Amino acid sequence: MPSCVEFVKFRVKDGQQPAFLARRSAAIPAVRRAHPDLVGAPVLAEHADGSWTDVWIYRTPEAAERANAGAGEIPEFLAMAELLEDVRVEAASMPDAGAEPEGK
């Protein structure tokens, strides 16, 4: 079954980049504890225009839906999210064969 990849695009509120980075580091393991089907959030990129893209990968689309539905119950996630604006999420599927083997 293909994994679900969420491309989260947003802006960090002015002057909040250090706080955002610290809170994101706390949010990822908190989400994983609540939703073990979170594979990881391996990519965070800041674009030249000041916008960001964060990539979150879940084992299945259903796991992503459960995590999104329960996000409001995870204080660490809410603390991170309050620093964001103009948030857009684009979900896509990643075929099993599309994943690079570990160790390469």
C-alpha positions in Angstrom: 0.0 0.0 0.0 1.4 3.4 -0.9 2.5 5.8 1.8 0.8 9.2 2.2 3.1 12.2 1.9 1.9 15.6 3.0 3.5 18.7 1.6 2.7 21.4 4.1 3.4 24.9 2.7 3.3 27.9 5.1 4.9 31.1 6.4 6.4 31.5 9.8 5.2 34.6 11.7 7.7 37.4 11.8 10.5 36.9 14.2 9.3 33.4 15.2 11.7 31.2 13.2 13.9 30.1 16.2 10.7 29.3 18.2 9.2 27.5 15.3 12.3 25.3 14.7 12.4 24.3 18.4 8.7 23.6 18.6 8.8 21.5 15.4 11.5 19.4 17.0 9.1 18.8 19.9 6.0 18.3 17.8 7.3 15.5 15.6 7.9 12.9 18.4 4.7 14.0 20.1 2.7 13.3 16.9 4.5 10.0 16.5 3.6 9.0 20.1 0.0 9.7 19.4 0.0 8.4 15.9 2.7 5.6 15.5 2.0 5.5 11.7 3.9 8.7 11.2 7.0 7.5 9.4 8.7 10.9 9.8 9.0 14.5 8.8 12.4 14.3 7.0 12.3 17.5 4.9 11.9 21.1 6.0 12.9 23.7 3.5 12.8 27.5 3.5 12.3 29.1 0.1 13.9 32.3 -1.1 10.5 34.1 -0.9 10.3 33.3 2.9 7.8 30.5 2.5 8.4 27.0 3.8 7.7 23.4 2.8 7.5 20.7 5.5 7.1 17.1 4.4 5.3 14.6 6.7 5.1 10.9 5.7 2.5 8.5 7.0 2.2 4.7 6.4 -1.2 5.1 4.8 -3.7 7.8 3.8 -6.0 6.7 6.6 -3.2 7.2 9.1 -2.6 10.7 7.8 -6.4 11.4 8.1 -6.4 10.1 11.8 -3.4 12.3 12.6 -4.9 15.4 11.1 -8.2 14.8 12.9 -6.4 14.4 16.2 -3.8 17.2 15.8 -5.8 19.5 18.0 -5.3 17.1 20.9 -1.5 17.3 20.8 -0.2 20.4 22.7 3.3 20.3 21.1 1.7 20.3 17.6 -0.6 23.2 18.5 2.3 25.2 19.9 4.2 24.8 16.6 1.1 25.5 14.5 0.3 28.8 16.3 3.5 30.2 14.8 2.4 29.5 11.2 0.2 31.4 8.7 -1.0 30.9 5.2 -0.9 27.1 5.7 -1.8 24.8 2.8 -1.5 21.0 2.8 -1.2 18.9 -0.3 -1.4 15.2 0.1 0.0 12.7 -2.4 0.7 9.0 -2.4 4.2 7.5 -2.6 4.3 4.1 -4.2 6.2 1.5 -2.1 8.7 1.1 -4.9 9.4 4.9 -4.8 11.1 4.8 -1.4 14.8 4.7 -1.4 16.3 1.8 0.6 17.8 2.7 3.9 21.5 3.0 4.0 21.9 4.4 0.5 
